Amino acid sequence: MNNEFLKHILRFFLLLVLQILVFNHVYIFGFINPDVYLLALLLLPLTLPKSAQYGIAFATGLIVDIFDLTFGVHALAAMFMIALRPLIIKLLSINKKKMDETVPSPKNKDFKWLLYFTLLTVLVQQTFVSIIETWSFNRFGMTVLNILLNTLFTSLLITRWIFIPKKSSTAF
């Protein structure tokens, strides 16, 4: 088992545990609820077979659904986000001749690209979750506000997690 694969697995479980034990119980201003588990899905290798990506997204969303009592909403939204991820990457890489076949990460992408990528993918997921949960146009303004604030807050947490400065071994 290589070191990169082990890092993905550990990050996946850490984010899932944080989501279930901490972030599922955080409601800022009564309705902002960040979905940090999305980072594990955003950093899935692009070379991973599509069936594996959908399987991981479904399982991740279903685990969150079980602990959040949302009956498949996150599983469906995570799969929808994974389905649109290649389109978003293509859209953001429009002036490049070839799409990178790597993991979207700070090693191979700049901050601006990662921020747009995170905002767009999280916006897709949050829109899907909010529309399914609300299922009504009675509170359209509140739903849009919920989508925007959840997207911004979740994206802020995700990009902050990605760009946490690595501590040097020479630091005391």
Buried (B, 14 or more C-beta within 10 A) or exposed (E): EEEEEEEBEEBBEBBBEBBBEEBBEEEEEEEBBBBBBBBBBBBBBBEEEEEEBBBBBBBBBBBBBBBBEBEEBBBBBBBBBBBBBEEBBEEBBEEEEEEEEEBBEEEEBEEEBBBBBBBBBBBBBBBBBBBBBBEEEEEEEEBEBBBBBBBBBBBBBBBEBBEEEEEEEEEE
